[in-house]
Amino acid sequence: MREHTYFVYILASKEQGTLYTGLTNDILRRVQEHRDGLVPGFTRTYGVKKLVWFETHDRIHDAIVSEKRIKRWRRDWKRSLIQGSNPHWVDLYPQLLRNLTRAVIDPALLTPTCHPGREAERSDPGPIGTQAQQCG
C-alpha cells in the first residue's frame, strides 16, 4: 500500500488577518496555487496567501477530522493555535519548500508528524473539556 502524508493547514492574509483552513496531500503545490491566485473563491477574493500553520497526518481520515474540527473553531482559538508555534505569523512556505525538497533525500525531516516546534501531543485550544489529541 502506498504511503501518503496529508496536511491540514491554515493560511492568512496577514498577521491577525483573514484565515482559511484547508487539507491537501501536496502542500507545496496547493499553497503555491493559493499564492498564484489559481484557486477561485475565498482565498483569491480575500488575498489569503500566507502559510502560517500546518500539521501532518498519515491517514486521510485523521486529517479530515482535524480539518473539520478546526473549521468549527472560533477565530480566537485558531489564532491561539497559530501563535502557539508561529507567534509572529511568519510565512512558513519558504522554509517548508526547503525542508520538503531535502526530505526527498531524508524523509526523517518530516517527523514528528505535528508542525515543527510543536509537541507530538498537544491540547486542543477549543471548547472546555476536550482531551489532548495525538497528531498523526
N, C-alpha and C positions, 0 to 999 in steps of 0.2 A: 504494500500500500504506500502511495506517495505521501511524503510528509509536507505539511504546509505550515506557514506561520500567518496568523491573522492579526491585524492591527485594529484596535479601537483608538480613535484619535480625536483631538479637539483642535480646531482652527479658530483663530481670532482675527479681527480686522486690525486691531492694535491693542496695546495694553489696556485692559479693562473694557475692551470694545465688544462688538458683536461676536457671538460664539456659534460654532457649528460642530456637531458631533457626528462622526461617520465611522464606517467599518470597511476594511479592504484587505485583500491578500497581497497587495503590491503597493506599499505605502509610498515608495518613491514615485511611481507612475501617477498614483492618484493625487498626491499633493501637487505634483507638477501640473496636472490637469487643472486643479483649482487655481494655482498661481498664474497659469497662462489664460485663465478665463474660458477654458474649453468646456466646463461643466455648466450648462444653462441652469438658471434658477437662483436659489438663495445666495450661494457663495459668490456668484458673479455679480448679482444685483447689489450686494452689500460690501463687496470688496474684502471678503473673508479669505485670506491667503496665508496667514502665518501659522505654522505648526507649533503649538505651544504645549501640547501634552499628547502622550500615546502610551499604550501598553500592548503587549503581545500575548497571544493565546495560541496553543497548539491545536485546539479543537474549535471548529466553527460554532458549535452550539454555545460554548462558553463565551465566545466573542459576541454573539448575538445577544445573549443575556446581559452582558456587560454594557453593550451599546444602548440597549433599550432601557436599562436601569439608569444610566447617566442621562439619557434624553428626558427622562421623567423628573430629574432633579431640578430644584430651584437654581436660579442663576448663582446665588451666593455659594451654594455647595460646589458648583462647577468651578467657580473662582478659587475656592479653598483647595480643591483638588489640583488645579494648575499651580497655584502658589506654593503648594507643598513640595514640589520638585522643580519649579521654574519660577522663583519669586519675582524675577524681572521681566517675565513674559518674553524671553529671548526666542527668536525663531529657531527651532530645533532642526529644521530641514537641512541646512548646510552640513552640520555635524553628522546627522543621520546618513546623509548621502556618502560622506567619507567612511563612516563605520560600516555601512552595509556593503559598500564596494569592497572593503577589506574583508568583510565576513564571507565573501565568496571563497576566499582563501582560508579564513579561520572562522568557522561557524561559532566558536566559543564566544565571539564578540556579541552574539545575540542573547546571551544569558546574563543575568537572570531574565525570566520572562516578563517581569514588570519593567516599567520605564527605568532607564539608568538613573541611579541615585535614589530610587525608592526601594524599600524593603520588600521581600517576596510576599510578606503578609502585611496588609495594611487595613486600617479601619475605614469603613465606609463613612464619609462625612455626611451621609444622608440622614434620614429620619432617625430619631432616638430609638434605641432598642435593636438596631441592626447589628449583625455579627460581622467580625473581621472576615474578609473574603480572600481566598487564596488565588493569586494570579496564575494563569497557565491553562 
